[in-house]
Amino acid sequence: MTVTVKIQTPLRPVTGGQGEFKLDGATVGEVLRQLDAKYPGFADRVFDANGVKRFINVYVNEDNIRDKKNLDTELKAGD
């Protein structure tokens, strides 16, 4: 299933200046790992030993993944 990932301005230098991606993935973690595979260093900026760094917010639609299943938050087409 294809989802849209929007990257905020502070992280765009890591993604070659790109701010939006269409990716396939079943969970938030899977999609974010795809970005790291394409843009090495992305994970270093986003993840720590506990998952997503506490000062970085990741949303699926309007829901913060911390209120869901964190990186295991399921995605559906169009999210």
N, CA, C and O atoms as a CHARMM CRD file, in Angstrom:
* protein
*
  316
    1    1 MET  N      0.83100  -1.17900   0.00000 PROA 1      0.00000
    2    1 MET  CA     0.00000   0.00000   0.00000 PROA 1      0.00000
    3    1 MET  C      0.87300   1.23800   0.00000 PROA 1      0.00000
    4    1 MET  O      1.90100   1.28100   0.67500 PROA 1      0.00000
    5    2 THR  N      0.47600   2.21600  -0.73500 PROA 2      0.00000
    6    2 THR  CA     1.26600   3.44100  -0.86100 PROA 2      0.00000
    7    2 THR  C      0.79400   4.49200   0.12600 PROA 2      0.00000
    8    2 THR  O     -0.40000   4.76300   0.25600 PROA 2      0.00000
    9    3 VAL  N      1.76100   5.07500   0.81700 PROA 3      0.00000
   10    3 VAL  CA     1.48600   6.16200   1.75400 PROA 3      0.00000
   11    3 VAL  C      2.35100   7.35900   1.36800 PROA 3      0.00000
   12    3 VAL  O      3.35000   7.21900   0.66300 PROA 3      0.00000
   13    4 THR  N      1.95300   8.52600   1.83900 PROA 4      0.00000
   14    4 THR  CA     2.71900   9.74500   1.60400 PROA 4      0.00000
   15    4 THR  C      3.46600  10.10000   2.87400 PROA 4      0.00000
   16    4 THR  O      2.87300  10.20000   3.94800 PROA 4      0.00000
   17    5 VAL  N      4.77100  10.28900   2.74600 PROA 5      0.00000
   18    5 VAL  CA     5.60000  10.68300   3.87200 PROA 5      0.00000
   19    5 VAL  C      6.05700  12.11000   3.61600 PROA 5      0.00000
   20    5 VAL  O      6.67100  12.41200   2.59200 PROA 5      0.00000
   21    6 LYS  N      5.74700  12.97800   4.56600 PROA 6      0.00000
   22    6 LYS  CA     6.16200  14.37900   4.45500 PROA 6      0.00000
   23    6 LYS  C      7.28300  14.63500   5.44800 PROA 6      0.00000
   24    6 LYS  O      7.16500  14.35300   6.64000 PROA 6      0.00000
   25    7 ILE  N      8.36700  15.17500   4.92400 PROA 7      0.00000
   26    7 ILE  CA     9.55600  15.45700   5.71900 PROA 7      0.00000
   27    7 ILE  C      9.59600  16.95600   5.99700 PROA 7      0.00000
   28    7 ILE  O      9.54500  17.77000   5.07500 PROA 7      0.00000
   29    8 GLN  N      9.68600  17.30700   7.25700 PROA 8      0.00000
   30    8 GLN  CA     9.74400  18.71600   7.62500 PROA 8      0.00000
   31    8 GLN  C     11.12200  19.29900   7.29100 PROA 8      0.00000
   32    8 GLN  O     12.10100  18.56600   7.15300 PROA 8      0.00000
   33    9 THR  N     11.17900  20.58600   7.16700 PROA 9      0.00000
   34    9 THR  CA    12.36300  21.30600   6.70100 PROA 9      0.00000
   35    9 THR  C     13.66400  20.93100   7.42500 PROA 9      0.00000
   36    9 THR  O     14.67900  20.75900   6.74900 PROA 9      0.00000
   37   10 PRO  N     13.69500  20.79500   8.76200 PROA 10     0.00000
   38   10 PRO  CA    14.97600  20.47700   9.41200 PROA 10     0.00000
   39   10 PRO  C     15.59900  19.14900   8.98000 PROA 10     0.00000
   40   10 PRO  O     16.81400  18.98300   9.08600 PROA 10     0.00000
   41   11 LEU  N     14.80000  18.20600   8.50000 PROA 11     0.00000
   42   11 LEU  CA    15.33700  16.90500   8.07800 PROA 11     0.00000
   43   11 LEU  C     15.59200  16.82200   6.57900 PROA 11     0.00000
   44   11 LEU  O     16.14800  15.82700   6.11400 PROA 11     0.00000
   45   12 ARG  N     15.21400  17.81100   5.82700 PROA 12     0.00000
   46   12 ARG  CA    15.36300  17.76100   4.37300 PROA 12     0.00000
   47   12 ARG  C     16.80900  17.71100   3.88700 PROA 12     0.00000
   48   12 ARG  O     17.05700  17.13700   2.82700 PROA 12     0.00000
   49   13 PRO  N     17.76800  18.27700   4.60100 PROA 13     0.00000
   50   13 PRO  CA    19.14800  18.11200   4.12800 PROA 13     0.00000
   51   13 PRO  C     19.55900  16.63100   4.03800 PROA 13     0.00000
   52   13 PRO  O     20.38000  16.26500   3.19700 PROA 13     0.00000
   53   14 VAL  N     19.00000  15.80200   4.88800 PROA 14     0.00000
   54   14 VAL  CA    19.32200  14.37700   4.87400 PROA 14     0.00000
   55   14 VAL  C     18.65900  13.67700   3.68200 PROA 14     0.00000
   56   14 VAL  O     19.17000  12.66600   3.19900 PROA 14     0.00000
   57   15 THR  N     17.54100  14.19800   3.21000 PROA 15     0.00000
   58   15 THR  CA    16.81300  13.57200   2.10100 PROA 15     0.00000
   59   15 THR  C     17.06100  14.28600   0.77600 PROA 15     0.00000
   60   15 THR  O     16.22400  14.24200  -0.12600 PROA 15     0.00000
   61   16 GLY  N     18.18900  14.92900   0.66400 PROA 16     0.00000
   62   16 GLY  CA    18.53300  15.60100  -0.58100 PROA 16     0.00000
   63   16 GLY  C     17.62200  16.76800  -0.90700 PROA 16     0.00000
   64   16 GLY  O     17.46300  17.13600  -2.07100 PROA 16     0.00000
   65   17 GLY  N     17.02100  17.35200   0.12900 PROA 17     0.00000
   66   17 GLY  CA    16.14000  18.49900  -0.05800 PROA 17     0.00000
   67   17 GLY  C     14.70400  18.13100  -0.36500 PROA 17     0.00000
   68   17 GLY  O     13.84500  19.00900  -0.45100 PROA 17     0.00000
   69   18 GLN  N     14.43300  16.85600  -0.52900 PROA 18     0.00000
   70   18 GLN  CA    13.06400  16.43400  -0.84200 PROA 18     0.00000
   71   18 GLN  C     12.19100  16.47300   0.40300 PROA 18     0.00000
   72   18 GLN  O     12.62800  16.12400   1.50000 PROA 18     0.00000
   73   19 GLY  N     10.95000  16.90500   0.21100 PROA 19     0.00000
   74   19 GLY  CA    10.03700  17.04300   1.32800 PROA 19     0.00000
   75   19 GLY  C      8.86400  16.08700   1.31700 PROA 19     0.00000
   76   19 GLY  O      8.08700  16.05300   2.27100 PROA 19     0.00000
   77   20 GLU  N      8.72000  15.30600   0.25000 PROA 20     0.00000
   78   20 GLU  CA     7.58300  14.38800   0.18600 PROA 20     0.00000
   79   20 GLU  C      7.96500  13.15100  -0.60900 PROA 20     0.00000
   80   20 GLU  O      8.63100  13.23200  -1.64100 PROA 20     0.00000
   81   21 PHE  N      7.52400  11.99900  -0.10100 PROA 21     0.00000
   82   21 PHE  CA     7.80100  10.72200  -0.73300 PROA 21     0.00000
   83   21 PHE  C      6.53500   9.88600  -0.77900 PROA 21     0.00000
   84   21 PHE  O      5.69700   9.97100   0.11900 PROA 21     0.00000
   85   22 LYS  N      6.39300   9.08600  -1.81200 PROA 22     0.00000
   86   22 LYS  CA     5.34400   8.07300  -1.90700 PROA 22     0.00000
   87   22 LYS  C      6.05300   6.73700  -1.72400 PROA 22     0.00000
   88   22 LYS  O      6.88700   6.35200  -2.54400 PROA 22     0.00000
   89   23 LEU  N      5.72000   6.03400  -0.64900 PROA 23     0.00000
   90   23 LEU  CA     6.38600   4.77900  -0.32800 PROA 23     0.00000
   91   23 LEU  C      5.36100   3.70800  -0.00600 PROA 23     0.00000
   92   23 LEU  O      4.22200   4.00300   0.35700 PROA 23     0.00000
   93   24 ASP  N      5.78000   2.47400  -0.14300 PROA 24     0.00000
   94   24 ASP  CA     4.94000   1.33800   0.22900 PROA 24     0.00000
   95   24 ASP  C      5.44300   0.77700   1.54700 PROA 24     0.00000
   96   24 ASP  O      6.64800   0.62800   1.75100 PROA 24     0.00000
   97   25 GLY  N      4.51300   0.46700   2.44100 PROA 25     0.00000
   98   25 GLY  CA     4.89000  -0.13000   3.71300 PROA 25     0.00000
   99   25 GLY  C      3.68200  -0.42200   4.55900 PROA 25     0.00000
  100   25 GLY  O      2.64900   0.23700   4.44400 PROA 25     0.00000
  101   26 ALA  N      3.82100  -1.42300   5.41700 PROA 26     0.00000
  102   26 ALA  CA     2.72000  -1.82800   6.27800 PROA 26     0.00000
  103   26 ALA  C      2.73400  -1.11800   7.63000 PROA 26     0.00000
  104   26 ALA  O      1.69800  -0.99300   8.28300 PROA 26     0.00000
  105   27 THR  N      3.93300  -0.64600   8.05400 PROA 27     0.00000
  106   27 THR  CA     4.05200   0.03400   9.34200 PROA 27     0.00000
  107   27 THR  C      4.89600   1.29500   9.19300 PROA 27     0.00000
  108   27 THR  O      5.60900   1.46900   8.20500 PROA 27     0.00000
  109   28 VAL  N      4.80400   2.16300  10.18400 PROA 28     0.00000
  110   28 VAL  CA     5.60600   3.38600  10.19800 PROA 28     0.00000
  111   28 VAL  C      7.08800   3.03700  10.19000 PROA 28     0.00000
  112   28 VAL  O      7.85900   3.64400   9.44800 PROA 28     0.00000
  113   29 GLY  N      7.49400   2.07600  10.99800 PROA 29     0.00000
  114   29 GLY  CA     8.89900   1.69400  11.06200 PROA 29     0.00000
  115   29 GLY  C      9.42500   1.21200   9.72800 PROA 29     0.00000
  116   29 GLY  O     10.54400   1.54900   9.34000 PROA 29     0.00000
  117   30 GLU  N      8.63600   0.43200   9.02700 PROA 30     0.00000
  118   30 GLU  CA     9.04900  -0.08300   7.72300 PROA 30     0.00000
  119   30 GLU  C      9.28300   1.06100   6.73900 PROA 30     0.00000
  120   30 GLU  O     10.27100   1.05900   6.00500 PROA 30     0.00000
  121   31 VAL  N      8.39900   2.01100   6.72500 PROA 31     0.00000
  122   31 VAL  CA     8.52400   3.14200   5.80700 PROA 31     0.00000
  123   31 VAL  C      9.73200   4.00600   6.17400 PROA 31     0.00000
  124   31 VAL  O     10.47000   4.43900   5.28900 PROA 31     0.00000
  125   32 LEU  N      9.93900   4.25900   7.45500 PROA 32     0.00000
  126   32 LEU  CA    11.07900   5.07500   7.86200 PROA 32     0.00000
  127   32 LEU  C     12.40100   4.36500   7.57300 PROA 32     0.00000
  128   32 LEU  O     13.38600   5.01800   7.22900 PROA 32     0.00000
  129   33 ARG  N     12.43900   3.04600   7.70600 PROA 33     0.00000
  130   33 ARG  CA    13.65500   2.30200   7.37600 PROA 33     0.00000
  131   33 ARG  C     13.93800   2.35000   5.87700 PROA 33     0.00000
  132   33 ARG  O     15.09800   2.33300   5.46500 PROA 33     0.00000
  133   34 GLN  N     12.89100   2.41000   5.06200 PROA 34     0.00000
  134   34 GLN  CA    13.09500   2.57500   3.61500 PROA 34     0.00000
  135   34 GLN  C     13.78000   3.90000   3.31800 PROA 34     0.00000
  136   34 GLN  O     14.66300   3.97500   2.46400 PROA 34     0.00000
  137   35 LEU  N     13.37100   4.93400   4.02300 PROA 35     0.00000
  138   35 LEU  CA    14.01600   6.23400   3.82900 PROA 35     0.00000
  139   35 LEU  C     15.49100   6.17400   4.22000 PROA 35     0.00000
  140   35 LEU  O     16.33400   6.77100   3.55000 PROA 35     0.00000
  141   36 ASP  N     15.80500   5.46300   5.29300 PROA 36     0.00000
  142   36 ASP  CA    17.20100   5.34800   5.69600 PROA 36     0.00000
  143   36 ASP  C     17.99800   4.54000   4.67100 PROA 36     0.00000
  144   36 ASP  O     19.17100   4.83200   4.43700 PROA 36     0.00000
  145   37 ALA  N     17.38400   3.54000   4.06400 PROA 37     0.00000
  146   37 ALA  CA    18.06800   2.75300   3.03900 PROA 37     0.00000
  147   37 ALA  C     18.39400   3.62500   1.82500 PROA 37     0.00000
  148   37 ALA  O     19.45100   3.47600   1.21200 PROA 37     0.00000
  149   38 LYS  N     17.49300   4.52000   1.48900 PROA 38     0.00000
  150   38 LYS  CA    17.69400   5.40300   0.34500 PROA 38     0.00000
  151   38 LYS  C     18.59000   6.58700   0.69300 PROA 38     0.00000
  152   38 LYS  O     19.35500   7.06400  -0.14500 PROA 38     0.00000
  153   39 TYR  N     18.49200   7.05500   1.92200 PROA 39     0.00000
  154   39 TYR  CA    19.25700   8.21600   2.38500 PROA 39     0.00000
  155   39 TYR  C     19.99800   7.85000   3.67100 PROA 39     0.00000
  156   39 TYR  O     19.52000   8.15200   4.76400 PROA 39     0.00000
  157   40 PRO  N     21.16100   7.20300   3.55200 PROA 40     0.00000
  158   40 PRO  CA    21.91200   6.82200   4.75400 PROA 40     0.00000
  159   40 PRO  C     22.14100   8.03500   5.65900 PROA 40     0.00000
  160   40 PRO  O     22.47600   9.12800   5.20000 PROA 40     0.00000
  161   41 GLY  N     21.95000   7.80600   6.93900 PROA 41     0.00000
  162   41 GLY  CA    22.06300   8.88600   7.91700 PROA 41     0.00000
  163   41 GLY  C     20.70900   9.37000   8.40100 PROA 41     0.00000
  164   41 GLY  O     20.61500  10.02700   9.43800 PROA 41     0.00000
  165   42 PHE  N     19.66200   9.04800   7.65600 PROA 42     0.00000
  166   42 PHE  CA    18.31400   9.44500   8.07400 PROA 42     0.00000
  167   42 PHE  C     17.99800   8.85400   9.44800 PROA 42     0.00000
  168   42 PHE  O     17.50500   9.55300  10.33300 PROA 42     0.00000
  169   43 ALA  N     18.28400   7.57400   9.61600 PROA 43     0.00000
  170   43 ALA  CA    17.97600   6.91100  10.89300 PROA 43     0.00000
  171   43 ALA  C     18.73600   7.54800  12.04700 PROA 43     0.00000
  172   43 ALA  O     18.20600   7.66600  13.15100 PROA 43     0.00000
  173   44 ASP  N     19.98500   7.96100  11.79700 PROA 44     0.00000
  174   44 ASP  CA    20.76900   8.59200  12.86200 PROA 44     0.00000
  175   44 ASP  C     20.12200   9.87400  13.35500 PROA 44     0.00000
  176   44 ASP  O     20.24300  10.22800  14.52800 PROA 44     0.00000
  177   45 ARG  N     19.44400  10.56000  12.47100 PROA 45     0.00000
  178   45 ARG  CA    18.78800  11.82100  12.84100 PROA 45     0.00000
  179   45 ARG  C     17.42900  11.60000  13.50000 PROA 45     0.00000
  180   45 ARG  O     16.95600  12.45600  14.24800 PROA 45     0.00000
  181   46 VAL  N     16.79400  10.45000  13.22700 PROA 46     0.00000
  182   46 VAL  CA    15.41400  10.22600  13.65900 PROA 46     0.00000
  183   46 VAL  C     15.30100   9.25900  14.84400 PROA 46     0.00000
  184   46 VAL  O     14.45000   9.44400  15.71400 PROA 46     0.00000
  185   47 PHE  N     16.15000   8.23400  14.88000 PROA 47     0.00000
  186   47 PHE  CA    16.01500   7.17900  15.88300 PROA 47     0.00000
  187   47 PHE  C     17.06000   7.27500  16.98300 PROA 47     0.00000
  188   47 PHE  O     18.16400   7.78000  16.78100 PROA 47     0.00000
  189   48 ASP  N     16.67300   6.76800  18.16700 PROA 48     0.00000
  190   48 ASP  CA    17.62700   6.51500  19.23900 PROA 48     0.00000
  191   48 ASP  C     17.36900   5.08500  19.72000 PROA 48     0.00000
  192   48 ASP  O     16.63600   4.33800  19.07100 PROA 48     0.00000
  193   49 ALA  N     17.95200   4.70800  20.82700 PROA 49     0.00000
  194   49 ALA  CA    17.81200   3.33500  21.32100 PROA 49     0.00000
  195   49 ALA  C     16.37300   2.97200  21.67600 PROA 49     0.00000
  196   49 ALA  O     16.03300   1.79000  21.73300 PROA 49     0.00000
  197   50 ASN  N     15.52500   3.96900  21.91500 PROA 50     0.00000
  198   50 ASN  CA    14.13400   3.72600  22.31600 PROA 50     0.00000
  199   50 ASN  C     13.13900   3.83600  21.16200 PROA 50     0.00000
  200   50 ASN  O     11.93800   3.67500  21.37500 PROA 50     0.00000
  201   51 GLY  N     13.60500   4.10200  19.97100 PROA 51     0.00000
  202   51 GLY  CA    12.69600   4.29900  18.82400 PROA 51     0.00000
  203   51 GLY  C     12.92200   5.67900  18.24000 PROA 51     0.00000
  204   51 GLY  O     14.06100   6.08000  18.00300 PROA 51     0.00000
  205   52 VAL  N     11.83200   6.41200  18.00600 PROA 52     0.00000
  206   52 VAL  CA    11.93400   7.76200  17.46000 PROA 52     0.00000
  207   52 VAL  C     12.38700   8.69800  18.58400 PROA 52     0.00000
  208   52 VAL  O     11.86600   8.64800  19.69900 PROA 52     0.00000
  209   53 LYS  N     13.35400   9.54100  18.27500 PROA 53     0.00000
  210   53 LYS  CA    13.84400  10.49700  19.27700 PROA 53     0.00000
  211   53 LYS  C     12.68200  11.31800  19.82600 PROA 53     0.00000
  212   53 LYS  O     11.74100  11.64300  19.10200 PROA 53     0.00000
  213   54 ARG  N     12.75900  11.64100  21.08900 PROA 54     0.00000
  214   54 ARG  CA    11.61000  12.27700  21.75300 PROA 54     0.00000
  215   54 ARG  C     11.28100  13.66400  21.22500 PROA 54     0.00000
  216   54 ARG  O     10.14500  14.11500  21.37000 PROA 54     0.00000
  217   55 PHE  N     12.23500  14.34800  20.62100 PROA 55     0.00000
  218   55 PHE  CA    11.95700  15.68100  20.08900 PROA 55     0.00000
  219   55 PHE  C     11.48900  15.64700  18.63400 PROA 55     0.00000
  220   55 PHE  O     11.25900  16.69200  18.02600 PROA 55     0.00000
  221   56 ILE  N     11.34900  14.44400  18.08000 PROA 56     0.00000
  222   56 ILE  CA    10.82800  14.29200  16.72000 PROA 56     0.00000
  223   56 ILE  C      9.43800  13.68200  16.81200 PROA 56     0.00000
  224   56 ILE  O      9.24500  12.65900  17.46800 PROA 56     0.00000
  225   57 ASN  N      8.48900  14.30100  16.16400 PROA 57     0.00000
  226   57 ASN  CA     7.11800  13.79900  16.16700 PROA 57     0.00000
  227   57 ASN  C      6.79400  13.19000  14.81500 PROA 57     0.00000
  228   57 ASN  O      7.09600  13.75700  13.76500 PROA 57     0.00000
  229   58 VAL  N      6.17400  12.02500  14.86800 PROA 58     0.00000
  230   58 VAL  CA     5.75000  11.33100  13.65800 PROA 58     0.00000
  231   58 VAL  C      4.24800  11.12900  13.77000 PROA 58     0.00000
  232   58 VAL  O      3.74700  10.61500  14.77000 PROA 58     0.00000
  233   59 TYR  N      3.54400  11.54000  12.73200 PROA 59     0.00000
  234   59 TYR  CA     2.08800  11.43700  12.72300 PROA 59     0.00000
  235   59 TYR  C      1.62300  10.55700  11.57600 PROA 59     0.00000
  236   59 TYR  O      2.21000  10.54700  10.49400 PROA 59     0.00000
  237   60 VAL  N      0.56100   9.82400  11.84000 PROA 60     0.00000
  238   60 VAL  CA    -0.18800   9.14200  10.78800 PROA 60     0.00000
  239   60 VAL  C     -1.51600   9.87000  10.75000 PROA 60     0.00000
  240   60 VAL  O     -2.34500   9.75300  11.65300 PROA 60     0.00000
  241   61 ASN  N     -1.69100  10.61900   9.68600 PROA 61     0.00000
  242   61 ASN  CA    -2.80800  11.55000   9.58100 PROA 61     0.00000
  243   61 ASN  C     -2.69400  12.53300  10.73800 PROA 61     0.00000
  244   61 ASN  O     -1.69100  13.24500  10.79500 PROA 61     0.00000
  245   62 GLU  N     -3.62300  12.62500  11.64300 PROA 62     0.00000
  246   62 GLU  CA    -3.51900  13.56500  12.76000 PROA 62     0.00000
  247   62 GLU  C     -3.08600  12.90200  14.06400 PROA 62     0.00000
  248   62 GLU  O     -3.04000  13.56400  15.10100 PROA 62     0.00000
  249   63 ASP  N     -2.76700  11.60600  14.03100 PROA 63     0.00000
  250   63 ASP  CA    -2.46500  10.86300  15.24800 PROA 63     0.00000
  251   63 ASP  C     -0.96300  10.68200  15.43500 PROA 63     0.00000
  252   63 ASP  O     -0.27800  10.17400  14.54800 PROA 63     0.00000
  253   64 ASN  N     -0.45700  11.09900  16.59000 PROA 64     0.00000
  254   64 ASN  CA     0.93800  10.89200  16.93400 PROA 64     0.00000
  255   64 ASN  C      1.15700   9.39900  17.14400 PROA 64     0.00000
  256   64 ASN  O      0.36300   8.74600  17.82100 PROA 64     0.00000
  257   65 ILE  N      2.23700   8.84900  16.56300 PROA 65     0.00000
  258   65 ILE  CA     2.45600   7.40900  16.69600 PROA 65     0.00000
  259   65 ILE  C      2.71300   7.00400  18.14200 PROA 65     0.00000
  260   65 ILE  O      2.55200   5.83300  18.48500 PROA 65     0.00000
  261   66 ARG  N      3.11000   7.94400  18.99800 PROA 66     0.00000
  262   66 ARG  CA     3.31200   7.62800  20.41600 PROA 66     0.00000
  263   66 ARG  C      1.98700   7.28900  21.10500 PROA 66     0.00000
  264   66 ARG  O      1.97700   6.61300  22.13400 PROA 66     0.00000
  265   67 ASP  N      0.87700   7.75500  20.54000 PROA 67     0.00000
  266   67 ASP  CA    -0.44600   7.44000  21.07100 PROA 67     0.00000
  267   67 ASP  C     -1.00000   6.16300  20.46200 PROA 67     0.00000
  268   67 ASP  O     -2.08400   5.71200  20.83000 PROA 67     0.00000
  269   68 LYS  N     -0.26200   5.58600  19.53800 PROA 68     0.00000
  270   68 LYS  CA    -0.66200   4.34100  18.85200 PROA 68     0.00000
  271   68 LYS  C      0.32900   3.25100  19.24500 PROA 68     0.00000
  272   68 LYS  O      0.53500   2.99000  20.43000 PROA 68     0.00000
  273   69 LYS  N      0.93200   2.62500  18.26100 PROA 69     0.00000
  274   69 LYS  CA     1.87700   1.53200  18.49600 PROA 69     0.00000
  275   69 LYS  C      3.30200   1.92400  18.11500 PROA 69     0.00000
  276   69 LYS  O      4.10300   1.07100  17.73200 PROA 69     0.00000
  277   70 ASN  N      3.61500   3.20300  18.22100 PROA 70     0.00000
  278   70 ASN  CA     4.93800   3.70900  17.85200 PROA 70     0.00000
  279   70 ASN  C      5.32600   3.23100  16.45700 PROA 70     0.00000
  280   70 ASN  O      4.54300   3.37800  15.51900 PROA 70     0.00000
  281   71 LEU  N      6.51600   2.66500  16.30500 PROA 71     0.00000
  282   71 LEU  CA     6.97300   2.25600  14.97700 PROA 71     0.00000
  283   71 LEU  C      6.17000   1.10600  14.40000 PROA 71     0.00000
  284   71 LEU  O      6.21800   0.86100  13.19500 PROA 71     0.00000
  285   72 ASP  N      5.43400   0.39800  15.24300 PROA 72     0.00000
  286   72 ASP  CA     4.58000  -0.70300  14.77300 PROA 72     0.00000
  287   72 ASP  C      3.19200  -0.22800  14.36000 PROA 72     0.00000
  288   72 ASP  O      2.33300  -1.05000  14.04100 PROA 72     0.00000
  289   73 THR  N      2.95800   1.07200  14.35800 PROA 73     0.00000
  290   73 THR  CA     1.66600   1.62900  13.92100 PROA 73     0.00000
  291   73 THR  C      1.39800   1.21200  12.48800 PROA 73     0.00000
  292   73 THR  O      2.19900   1.46700  11.58800 PROA 73     0.00000
  293   74 GLU  N      0.25100   0.56200  12.28900 PROA 74     0.00000
  294   74 GLU  CA    -0.10800   0.07800  10.95900 PROA 74     0.00000
  295   74 GLU  C     -0.51800   1.22800  10.04600 PROA 74     0.00000
  296   74 GLU  O     -1.06600   2.23800  10.48900 PROA 74     0.00000
  297   75 LEU  N     -0.24000   1.04500   8.77700 PROA 75     0.00000
  298   75 LEU  CA    -0.59300   2.02700   7.76200 PROA 75     0.00000
  299   75 LEU  C     -1.58900   1.40900   6.79200 PROA 75     0.00000
  300   75 LEU  O     -1.63100   0.19300   6.60200 PROA 75     0.00000
  301   76 LYS  N     -2.39600   2.28300   6.18000 PROA 76     0.00000
  302   76 LYS  CA    -3.29000   1.83500   5.12400 PROA 76     0.00000
  303   76 LYS  C     -3.08700   2.75600   3.92100 PROA 76     0.00000
  304   76 LYS  O     -2.56700   3.86400   4.05200 PROA 76     0.00000
  305   77 ALA  N     -3.49100   2.29700   2.79200 PROA 77     0.00000
  306   77 ALA  CA    -3.30100   3.07500   1.55600 PROA 77     0.00000
  307   77 ALA  C     -3.84700   4.47400   1.74300 PROA 77     0.00000
  308   77 ALA  O     -4.95000   4.65800   2.25900 PROA 77     0.00000
  309   78 GLY  N     -3.07700   5.45600   1.32200 PROA 78     0.00000
  310   78 GLY  CA    -3.51600   6.83800   1.37700 PROA 78     0.00000
  311   78 GLY  C     -3.13500   7.58100   2.63900 PROA 78     0.00000
  312   78 GLY  O     -3.30500   8.79800   2.71300 PROA 78     0.00000
  313   79 ASP  N     -2.61100   6.85800   3.65900 PROA 79     0.00000
  314   79 ASP  CA    -2.17800   7.54400   4.88900 PROA 79     0.00000
  315   79 ASP  C     -1.02500   8.47800   4.56600 PROA 79     0.00000
  316   79 ASP  O     -0.50800   9.15200   5.45700 PROA 79     0.00000
